Amino acid sequence: MRTRAPAANGPPRNAVIEEQDLQREERFEDELIMHLERDQFVAETSRPVPPAQLSARTRVGLWALRVWVVLAGLMVIYTFISQLH
């Protein structure tokens, strides 16, 4: 019987090069940010992010979660106040 040597399963060479390029770009951007003045840094990092596009089902779930949190908070407050007397 003949056995085969396992093939190398490492990432392709192009992927490694692209990752190194991305890391180099991130380091360059980090260095630029480090040299900004405080007001420039705040202006650069306080850009608004557009709201996420959520499905109707997800929105209903999030609203249900909000309602549940408010009700649970009211129950905790009621229990605390009722135990004071």
Residue pairs with C-beta under 8 A, 6 or more apart in sequence:
33 41
33 44
36 44
54 62
